Amino acid sequence: MRPQPKAAKAGKLYHVGLVWLKEPGNAEHRQKIIAAAHSFAREIPEVQFLSVGQTLPKTSSWADASFDICFVMRLEDKAAMDRYAKNPVHQKAAQDVFLPLSQKIMFYDFTSE
């Protein structure tokens, strides 16, 4: 018997962030951003799941490897994301880590179906 595919729970909000460092390849800066993202999962109750890491070398012509760091987080809904955005842990990380070390940050948000 084949195992059933793992699917996300319908209706959950996913927040995907791509980060381009001001100093691409700077391992210390990359680790600071990764640590800040991990603090969201530890300290902000609205964050149900978080995965964060650095990009892989380009794996195909369809893959974008121009960014340095990517994170994916799951939240209950838009209201939870609004609370997450206003949380002091998020605000401090944005001001002290993400904005000073990043030349560009892109976000993609979607609700699973």
C-alpha atoms as a printed R data frame, in Angstrom:
    type eleno elety resid chain resno      x      y       z
1   ATOM     1    CA   MET     A     1  0.000  0.000   0.000
2   ATOM     2    CA   ARG     A     2  1.340  3.411  -0.995
3   ATOM     3    CA   PRO     A     3  1.617  6.039   1.718
4   ATOM     4    CA   GLN     A     4 -0.756  8.980   1.381
5   ATOM     5    CA   PRO     A     5  0.891 12.236   0.314
6   ATOM     6    CA   LYS     A     6  1.394 14.785   3.070
7   ATOM     7    CA   ALA     A     7 -0.697 17.869   2.436
8   ATOM     8    CA   ALA     A     8 -0.919 21.147   4.274
9   ATOM     9    CA   LYS     A     9 -4.076 21.753   6.256
10  ATOM    10    CA   ALA     A    10 -6.527 23.722   4.150
11  ATOM    11    CA   GLY     A    11 -7.094 27.311   5.182
12  ATOM    12    CA   LYS     A    12 -3.719 27.921   6.844
13  ATOM    13    CA   LEU     A    13 -1.758 31.029   5.908
14  ATOM    14    CA   TYR     A    14  1.816 30.576   4.693
15  ATOM    15    CA   HIS     A    15  4.284 33.469   4.792
16  ATOM    16    CA   VAL     A    16  7.329 32.962   2.559
17  ATOM    17    CA   GLY     A    17 10.252 35.372   2.757
18  ATOM    18    CA   LEU     A    18 13.297 35.650   0.511
19  ATOM    19    CA   VAL     A    19 16.257 37.685   1.736
20  ATOM    20    CA   TRP     A    20 19.145 39.086  -0.292
21  ATOM    21    CA   LEU     A    21 22.036 40.132   1.949
22  ATOM    22    CA   LYS     A    22 23.808 43.467   1.542
23  ATOM    23    CA   GLU     A    23 26.991 41.379   1.682
24  ATOM    24    CA   PRO     A    24 26.104 38.201  -0.251
25  ATOM    25    CA   GLY     A    25 27.840 35.156   1.153
26  ATOM    26    CA   ASN     A    26 28.530 36.764   4.559
27  ATOM    27    CA   ALA     A    27 28.066 33.737   6.838
28  ATOM    28    CA   GLU     A    28 27.816 35.810  10.039
29  ATOM    29    CA   HIS     A    29 25.040 37.982   8.627
30  ATOM    30    CA   ARG     A    30 23.240 34.922   7.237
31  ATOM    31    CA   GLN     A    31 23.350 33.257  10.675
32  ATOM    32    CA   LYS     A    32 22.023 36.399  12.396
33  ATOM    33    CA   ILE     A    33 18.987 36.439  10.110
34  ATOM    34    CA   ILE     A    34 18.429 32.700  10.511
35  ATOM    35    CA   ALA     A    35 18.651 33.042  14.318
36  ATOM    36    CA   ALA     A    36 16.177 35.934  14.261
37  ATOM    37    CA   ALA     A    37 13.737 33.842  12.223
38  ATOM    38    CA   HIS     A    38 14.083 30.956  14.699
39  ATOM    39    CA   SER     A    39 13.238 33.395  17.501
40  ATOM    40    CA   PHE     A    40  9.874 33.994  15.811
41  ATOM    41    CA   ALA     A    41  8.985 30.308  16.150
42  ATOM    42    CA   ARG     A    42 10.157 30.199  19.779
43  ATOM    43    CA   GLU     A    43  8.716 33.478  21.011
44  ATOM    44    CA   ILE     A    44  5.696 34.421  18.883
45  ATOM    45    CA   PRO     A    45  2.673 32.206  19.604
46  ATOM    46    CA   GLU     A    46  1.030 32.853  16.217
47  ATOM    47    CA   VAL     A    47  3.901 31.106  14.385
48  ATOM    48    CA   GLN     A    48  2.797 27.460  14.150
49  ATOM    49    CA   PHE     A    49  5.676 26.245  11.977
50  ATOM    50    CA   LEU     A    50  8.910 27.717  10.657
51  ATOM    51    CA   SER     A    51 11.556 26.453   8.290
52  ATOM    52    CA   VAL     A    52 14.522 28.652   7.411
53  ATOM    53    CA   GLY     A    53 17.815 28.163   5.591
54  ATOM    54    CA   GLN     A    54 20.149 29.280   2.853
55  ATOM    55    CA   THR     A    55 19.620 28.834  -0.860
56  ATOM    56    CA   LEU     A    56 21.008 25.857  -2.743
57  ATOM    57    CA   PRO     A    57 23.243 26.373  -5.758
58  ATOM    58    CA   LYS     A    58 21.138 26.673  -8.898
59  ATOM    59    CA   THR     A    59 19.592 23.245  -9.452
60  ATOM    60    CA   SER     A    60 17.821 23.882 -12.766
61  ATOM    61    CA   SER     A    61 16.940 26.623 -15.207
62  ATOM    62    CA   TRP     A    62 13.615 26.920 -13.363
63  ATOM    63    CA   ALA     A    63 15.149 27.517  -9.917
64  ATOM    64    CA   ASP     A    64 16.006 30.970  -8.582
65  ATOM    65    CA   ALA     A    65 19.216 30.876  -6.537
66  ATOM    66    CA   SER     A    66 19.748 34.637  -6.417
67  ATOM    67    CA   PHE     A    67 18.607 35.018  -2.789
68  ATOM    68    CA   ASP     A    68 20.676 34.171   0.299
69  ATOM    69    CA   ILE     A    69 18.028 33.027   2.811
70  ATOM    70    CA   CYS     A    70 14.480 31.737   2.593
71  ATOM    71    CA   PHE     A    71 11.948 31.117   5.319
72  ATOM    72    CA   VAL     A    72  8.478 29.628   5.329
73  ATOM    73    CA   MET     A    73  6.143 30.001   8.256
74  ATOM    74    CA   ARG     A    74  2.610 28.814   8.885
75  ATOM    75    CA   LEU     A    75  0.055 30.870  10.761
76  ATOM    76    CA   GLU     A    76 -3.622 30.262  11.428
77  ATOM    77    CA   ASP     A    77 -5.008 33.104   9.293
78  ATOM    78    CA   LYS     A    78 -4.639 36.764   8.292
79  ATOM    79    CA   ALA     A    79 -5.545 37.957  11.803
80  ATOM    80    CA   ALA     A    80 -2.713 35.827  13.234
81  ATOM    81    CA   MET     A    81 -0.318 37.283  10.677
82  ATOM    82    CA   ASP     A    82 -1.360 40.802  11.664
83  ATOM    83    CA   ARG     A    83 -0.642 39.992  15.336
84  ATOM    84    CA   TYR     A    84  2.707 38.422  14.371
85  ATOM    85    CA   ALA     A    85  3.678 41.566  12.433
86  ATOM    86    CA   LYS     A    86  2.951 43.775  15.472
87  ATOM    87    CA   ASN     A    87  4.711 41.487  17.966
88  ATOM    88    CA   PRO     A    88  7.697 43.258  19.637
89  ATOM    89    CA   VAL     A    89  9.990 40.278  18.862
90  ATOM    90    CA   HIS     A    90  9.199 40.653  15.150
91  ATOM    91    CA   GLN     A    91  9.477 44.451  15.263
92  ATOM    92    CA   LYS     A    92 12.888 44.331  16.989
93  ATOM    93    CA   ALA     A    93 14.275 41.694  14.589
94  ATOM    94    CA   ALA     A    94 13.075 43.694  11.591
95  ATOM    95    CA   GLN     A    95 14.745 46.900  12.827
96  ATOM    96    CA   ASP     A    96 17.926 45.414  14.324
97  ATOM    97    CA   VAL     A    97 18.682 42.475  12.006
98  ATOM    98    CA   PHE     A    98 16.648 42.104   8.813
99  ATOM    99    CA   LEU     A    99 16.662 45.710   7.565
100 ATOM   100    CA   PRO     A   100 20.311 46.550   8.393
101 ATOM   101    CA   LEU     A   101 21.697 43.346   6.828
102 ATOM   102    CA   SER     A   102 19.403 42.978   3.788
103 ATOM   103    CA   GLN     A   103 19.531 44.748   0.464
104 ATOM   104    CA   LYS     A   104 16.168 43.272  -0.558
105 ATOM   105    CA   ILE     A   105 13.400 41.255   1.098
106 ATOM   106    CA   MET     A   106 10.437 39.794  -0.792
107 ATOM   107    CA   PHE     A   107  7.384 38.182   0.777
108 ATOM   108    CA   TYR     A   108  4.863 35.809  -0.720
109 ATOM   109    CA   ASP     A   109  1.724 34.986   1.239
110 ATOM   110    CA   PHE     A   110 -0.910 32.400   0.403
111 ATOM   111    CA   THR     A   111 -3.669 30.368   1.997
112 ATOM   112    CA   SER     A   112 -3.480 26.613   1.495
113 ATOM   113    CA   GLU     A   113 -6.329 24.828  -0.274
